[in-house]
Amino acid sequence: MRKLRITICLATLLAIALSTQAEDFTLTDTQHLDVTKTYIDGYLYDYSTANLLTGGNILANLYVNDQAKLDIFDGSVDSIFTYDNCTVNMSDGTISSYLSSSGASIVNISGGNVSWGYVMDSSILNFSDGNIDRRLYSYHSSTVNMSGGSVSEEICAHNNSTVNISGGNVSNKVSAYDTSILNLSGGSIANLIAWNSSTVIFEGYDFTLGQGLSWGLDGQTIFGTGILTGIWFDHTSFVIPITYHNTDATILAIPEPATLVLLSLAGLFLRKKNRR
């Protein structure tokens, strides 16, 4: 126990020493910085650029503004805030608290580890690999494109946001709220929840409705709760439990392209017949 207390005290003293020695950095115009040491806060403005590399550590917050660009190759940062028309590319490293994107910023995550993610305003998050430990939230008119990687808990779509999932893994659930749109065309999802007036669209074929689910008269709308199975267009099968389905929410299963072609031809035939 005494050794443990000594270890904790030494770790605390080391953290204090690092914080007292560290400073902030601010980049403007077209300035560039390779971050290879410890800072407290970082600020990017105008057309400035920064690379977060091995040994780089931001103890608090990193703010990316205007049309600045941040590339995260390694290292760690507590929290990142993006604004305006900036770009953040993350291929490795750690965001230990949360990533918050707003304005019309673009964030590309192809690796690394993020604790929480918040996508707001008209910003875009492209998620192709890596891991989000907790939850990923989308708000306002933002867009999330998930083609790979994993989310350990939940993806939540709110307001008028759009979430497109074509790959990857969501271990707990995907939830759609308000008037958000959720497009599902691939990947693995543990549970689906449709709240409020949200719209959920499945893009695949060979759909099979489990107990509790039923088709609408249009052959595309799904009612009720239960297990939906089918095959994505990449020919991988899926099994997704729909555990909550609000009466105002819309869940659609769009048929395979061949079926769509047949329906279009049938509609064209009927129009020609009516003209005659």
Secondary structure, 3 states (H helix, E strand, C coil): CHHHHHHHHHHHHHHHHHHHHCEEEEECCCCEEEECCEEEEEEECCCCEEEECCCCEEEEEEEECCCCEEEECCCEEEEEEECCCCEEEECCCEEEEEEEECCCCEEEEEEEEEEEEEECCCCEEEEEEEEECCEEEECCCCEEEECCCEECCEEEECCCCEEEEEEEEECCEEEECCCCEEEEEEEEECCEEECCCCEEEEEEEEEEECCCEEECCCCCEEEECEEEEEEECCCCEEEEEEEEECCCCEEEEECCHHHHHHHHHHHHHHHHHHHC
